[in-house]
Amino acid sequence: MNPIYRGVKPVRDPKYLAFLRTFPCVVCCGTRWIEAAHFGAHGTSQKASDLDALPLCRAHHQTGKHARHKIGPVRFAAMHCLDVPALQEMFQAFWNTKKKSELRQESNMKLLLLTVVFAAFWAALSGWTL
């Protein structure tokens, strides 16, 4: 295959998909049987990027009369008045905020551990006991 025509592999992030499944369906606000439904561009036999997914209940994703998989993403979005790019951007912003918060917490824990280790080392060096 000519490298000029080689596509970019879509992002795969199981943690992001699990994060999406914690939200209600963007159509009916249902909270049961939530699935991450891919809405982005995709190639033959290839899913869209995980970052292009949105939370939908099973009925709106696959099994209902007007499910996304039965009528297609364009008709589905129009039928339910969904601004798919805006929703994708919103969920990605939530995800990025969550990741930054977790990194900050992890960094604080490492700093606390380093402080305890340093205090124990200094105490041992000085002949103190903790």
N, C-alpha and C positions, 0 to 999 in steps of 0.2 A: 504494500500500500504506500502510496506517495505521502511523505510526511506533511505536505501542504494541506492535504485533506483529512488528516487525522484529527478527530474531535477531542475536546477536553473531557476527561472522565468526570461524571457528576459526583458531587460531594456525598459521601455516605457517613452519617453520624447517628448511630442508634440512640445515643443519649438525647439528641435533639428530638428525635421521634418520640421517645418516652416522655420528654418534657411536654410536647404538644398534646399527648394523650391525657395530660392532667387538666386540660381546659375543656369547657363544654363545646358542643357542636356549634359551629359558627352560623348555622342555619336555624336550628330549633332550640338552641341552648340546652339540649338534653345532656345528661352527664353519664349515661350508661352506654357501654359498648362503643367507646370513642376510639376511632382509628385515625392514623395520620394519612391523609389523602394527598397524593402527589398531583400538583397542578401545573408544573413547569414544562418547558419544551423537553422532548425526549426523542431518542432515535428508535429504530426498529428493535424490538425486544429489549429495550432499555428503559428503566424508570428515569423520571426527572430527578434532579438533585433533591436530597432530603431537605435542603433549606427552602425548597419551593412547596413544601407540604403544608396542609392546614388541618385542624381537627374537625372531623365529621363523625356523627353517629353512624352506626353500621347501615341504617336505613337510607340515610342521605349519601353515603359513600358507595354502597354496593347493592343492597337488596330491595330498596323501595322502588315504586313505580317510576319516580323521577330521579333516581339515583345518579350520581355523577358518572359512574361507569356505564350506565344505560343510555344516557342522553348526550354525553360528552361534556368536557369542561366549559366550553364557550356557552352552550345552551344552559347548562346548569348555573353558571354564574349570572347569566341574564335573568333566568327564571326566579332566582332568589335575591336579585339585586346586590350581588357581592362584588366589591372592589377587590379582586384577588390580589393584585400587586400591593395594595395598601395593607391588606391583612397580612400578607407574607412579610412585609417590611416591619409591621408592628410586632409580630411574633419573634422575628429575628432580633429586634431591639430588646424585647423582654429577655430573650436567651442570652444576648451579649451582656446585659446588665446582671443577670444571674451568675454568669461565668466570672465576671469581674468581681462580684461580691464574694464568690467562693474562693477566688485567688487571693483576695485581700484577707479573708479569714485564714486561709492556709498559711499565708505569709506571717500573719500575727501569731499563729501557733508555733511556727518555726522560730520566730523571734523570742517567744516566751520560753521555748525549750532551750534555745541557745543561752538565754539569760540564766536559767536554772543550772545548766551544765557549767557555765562560767562561774556562777556563785559557788557551786560545789567544788570546782577546781581551786578557786581562790581560798575557800575555807580550808581545803586540804593543804594547800601551800602555806597558809598562815598558821596551821595547827589548830584551827577551830573545828568544832563539830556542829553539824546542822541538826 
